[in-house]
């Protein structure tokens, strides 16, 4: 058995080396799927046995659709303030028919009320904060096409209406510079949250946005540790990294027997 395992390992190593060399000559790199945010996300969801995924900044539903395509069939609550993106989100959910998926047309922040929302040509970049910098990004896609005053609520206000008292959460935040405000309105929700996946900016792309050190510190103060960080957007014309995606897990919630 030991000899068989050793031979199998040698064969796998040889195949991996061949593929790495072949792809390298093409300017590509082969990466094990386990070393990706997609796989780490699924691993955490399975390990924590999280009941509900809170999808904050759902846009047209790309994140939830990709998650379902990977086999996730758990409960999802998606939040999106942009009316056009929200209609695309609900249409996609109706077609997918996978698990329980609730869509809520709201922005999330640190107060209950209304706020001006900047609608960009690339709707995935729309935000409650105005763009501050387009360095390294396509300025045509980052241009503000319109503004609208839209409803905004704290997660702590909304979550009791869409969840049960015993539910635990996986919180995903993709709000284009509005991450700090979402967390500030979610102190009670975070106590019921076992993992947070959030976009981390390394440079100011939106006015008055919080950068990586501040968001990292807020999550650490709430009991979360980094489990995975992956490169996001980079400057297309230079060497600079602009954004990263971080996965943070509550240490006390992670099963000791579950390896990462």
C-alpha positions as a printed Julia matrix, in Angstrom:
260×3 Matrix{Float64}:
   0.0    0.0     0.0
   2.85   2.39    0.87
   4.57   1.63   -2.44
   1.29   2.23   -4.31
   0.73   5.58   -2.58
   4.3    6.64   -3.33
   3.95   5.72   -7.02
   0.66   7.6    -7.25
   2.24  10.66   -5.66
   5.19  10.54   -8.09
   2.83  10.27  -11.07
   0.75  13.2    -9.83
   3.91  15.26   -9.32
   5.15  14.45  -12.83
   1.79  15.36  -14.39
   1.67  18.59  -12.39
   5.21  19.53  -13.46
   4.39  18.83  -17.1
   1.23  20.93  -16.98
   2.99  23.77  -15.15
   5.71  23.82  -17.8
   3.25  23.67  -20.68
   1.01  26.4   -19.28
   4.01  28.5   -18.31
   5.13  28.61  -21.94
   1.65  29.95  -22.75
   1.89  32.63  -20.06
  -0.55  30.8   -17.78
  -0.32  29.2   -14.32
  -2.0   26.03  -13.08
  -3.43  26.39   -9.57
  -5.01  23.69   -7.44
  -8.71  24.45   -7.0
  -8.33  24.09   -3.24
  -6.16  27.22   -3.31
  -8.95  29.5    -4.54
 -11.49  31.67   -2.76
 -14.29  29.72   -4.42
 -13.2   26.46   -2.79
 -12.37  28.08    0.56
 -15.82  29.68    0.61
 -17.54  26.31    0.06
 -15.3   24.67    2.64
 -16.22  27.27    5.24
 -19.93  27.03    4.45
 -19.79  23.25    4.86
 -17.6   23.35    7.96
 -19.73  25.92    9.75
 -23.03  24.43    8.6
 -24.24  28.0     8.22
 -28.0   28.29    7.87
 -28.31  31.56    5.92
 -26.04  33.48    3.56
 -26.57  37.26    3.64
 -25.65  38.56    0.18
 -25.15  42.31    0.67
 -24.6   44.15   -2.61
 -26.05  41.4    -4.78
 -26.14  43.45   -8.01
 -27.71  41.17  -10.67
 -27.13  38.02   -8.62
 -23.76  36.94  -10.04
 -22.35  35.87   -6.67
 -25.37  33.78   -5.64
 -25.64  32.18   -9.09
 -21.98  31.14   -9.01
 -22.44  29.71   -5.52
 -25.46  27.67   -6.59
 -23.56  26.42   -9.64
 -20.95  25.02   -7.22
 -23.64  23.01   -5.43
 -24.7   25.34   -2.63
 -28.42  24.87   -1.91
 -28.67  26.7     1.42
 -30.82  29.69    2.24
 -29.81  33.05    0.69
 -31.05  36.56    1.41
 -29.85  39.03   -1.24
 -29.9   42.82   -0.81
 -29.64  45.22   -3.77
 -30.75  48.88   -3.9
 -30.42  49.59   -7.66
 -33.89  49.03   -9.25
 -32.48  47.85  -12.6
 -29.97  45.44  -11.04
 -32.66  44.25   -8.61
 -35.02  43.33  -11.45
 -32.22  41.3   -13.04
 -31.53  39.66   -9.69
 -35.14  38.56   -9.15
 -35.47  37.33  -12.74
 -32.39  35.17  -12.32
 -33.57  33.75   -9.01
 -36.9   32.76  -10.57
 -35.09  30.85  -13.3
 -32.61  29.09  -11.0
 -35.11  27.64   -8.52
 -32.35  26.34   -6.23
 -32.97  26.45   -2.49
 -34.74  29.28   -0.67
 -33.67  32.66   -2.01
 -35.2   35.92   -0.75
 -34.48  39.2    -2.56
 -34.79  42.54   -0.72
 -34.61  45.86   -2.6
 -32.64  47.88   -0.06
 -29.24  49.4     0.51
 -27.47  48.53    3.78
 -25.65  51.08    5.92
 -25.31  52.6     9.37
 -28.72  54.31    9.57
 -32.34  53.84    8.53
 -33.5   56.36    5.94
 -32.58  57.37    2.39
 -29.33  58.24    0.67
 -28.13  59.33   -2.81
 -26.96  56.39   -4.9
 -24.49  56.8    -7.78
 -25.48  54.66  -10.76
 -22.43  53.88  -12.88
 -22.24  52.59  -16.44
 -20.93  49.34  -15.0
 -23.72  48.68  -12.51
 -21.48  46.37  -10.48
 -19.49  49.51   -9.53
 -22.53  51.59   -8.47
 -22.36  52.81   -4.89
 -23.74  55.05   -2.15
 -20.34  56.77   -2.42
 -19.2   58.83   -5.39
 -16.18  57.58   -7.38
 -12.96  59.27   -6.36
 -10.37  57.68   -8.6
 -10.36  55.76  -11.87
  -6.61  55.11  -12.01
  -6.01  51.72  -13.54
  -9.72  51.22  -14.29
 -11.73  51.87  -17.43
 -13.04  55.45  -16.88
 -15.93  54.83  -19.27
 -17.28  52.06  -17.03
 -16.58  54.08  -13.87
 -18.5   57.16  -15.06
 -21.61  58.21  -13.14
 -24.64  58.0   -15.45
 -27.3   58.97  -12.92
 -28.06  59.41   -9.23
 -31.16  58.37   -7.3
 -32.26  58.7    -3.71
 -32.85  55.14   -2.5
 -33.92  53.55    0.78
 -31.18  52.38    3.11
 -31.44  50.37    6.32
 -29.16  48.88    8.97
 -28.68  45.12    8.79
 -29.72  45.04   12.44
 -33.07  46.53   11.43
 -33.75  44.19    8.51
 -32.3   40.85    9.59
 -34.95  40.08   12.25
 -37.6   40.33    9.51
 -35.94  37.81    7.19
 -34.47  35.29    9.64
 -35.26  33.02   12.55
 -33.9   33.61   16.03
 -31.59  30.57   15.96
 -30.03  31.17   12.54
 -26.31  31.7    12.06
 -25.02  33.74    9.14
 -22.33  33.86    6.46
 -22.13  37.55    5.55
 -20.88  38.58    2.1
 -20.31  42.32    1.55
 -19.59  43.77   -1.9
 -20.76  47.38   -1.65
 -18.12  49.36   -3.56
 -16.56  51.45   -0.81
 -19.51  51.22    1.6
 -18.21  48.25    3.62
 -17.5   50.24    6.79
 -21.02  51.63    6.88
 -22.55  48.17    6.44
 -20.52  46.83    9.37
 -21.39  49.84   11.53
 -25.08  49.03   11.12
 -24.61  45.32   11.85
 -23.33  45.02   15.44
 -26.15  42.66   16.48
 -26.05  40.75   13.2
 -22.31  40.18   13.55
 -22.87  38.43   16.88
 -24.87  35.85   14.95
 -22.35  35.68   12.09
 -19.69  32.98   11.78
 -17.95  34.17    8.6
 -17.58  37.4     6.63
 -16.46  37.65    3.0
 -15.67  41.23    2.05
 -14.03  43.3    -0.67
 -10.94  45.08    0.67
  -9.65  48.2    -1.07
  -5.97  49.13   -1.03
  -6.46  52.56   -2.58
  -9.28  55.11   -2.46
 -11.64  54.43   -5.36
 -14.68  56.06   -3.71
 -14.92  59.23   -1.61
 -14.43  58.65    2.12
 -14.22  54.88    1.82
 -12.52  52.72    4.42
  -9.41  50.88    3.21
  -8.16  47.4     4.08
  -6.54  48.22    7.49
  -9.74  49.74    8.89
 -12.07  46.96    7.7
  -9.6   44.31    8.87
  -9.46  45.97   12.3
 -13.25  46.19   12.58
 -13.6   42.48   11.85
 -10.79  41.57   14.25
 -12.5   43.58   17.01
 -15.67  41.56   16.34
 -13.88  38.22   16.79
 -13.01  37.27   13.2
  -9.69  35.98   11.91
  -8.5   35.96    8.29
  -8.88  32.55    6.66
  -8.12  33.48    3.04
  -7.16  36.52    1.0
  -7.22  36.6    -2.78
  -6.12  39.19   -5.33
  -8.94  41.26   -6.81
  -8.66  44.2    -9.2
  -5.25  45.5   -10.19
  -4.08  48.52  -12.14
  -4.27  47.39  -15.75
  -1.5   49.82  -16.8
   0.88  49.51  -13.85
   2.01  47.16  -11.04
  -0.42  48.34   -8.36
  -2.94  46.1    -6.65
  -6.21  47.98   -6.07
  -8.49  45.51   -4.29
  -8.48  42.12   -2.6
 -11.18  39.73   -1.42
 -10.95  38.57    2.18
 -12.61  35.66    3.97
 -12.79  36.0     7.76
 -14.04  33.32   10.15
 -15.04  33.51   13.79
 -12.4   31.38   15.47
 -14.74  30.12   18.21
 -17.19  28.86   15.55
 -14.71  26.84   13.48
 -14.76  23.1    14.37
 -11.39  21.99   15.73
 -11.64  18.74   13.74
 -12.17  20.51   10.42
  -8.96  21.18    8.47
  -8.75  24.02    5.99
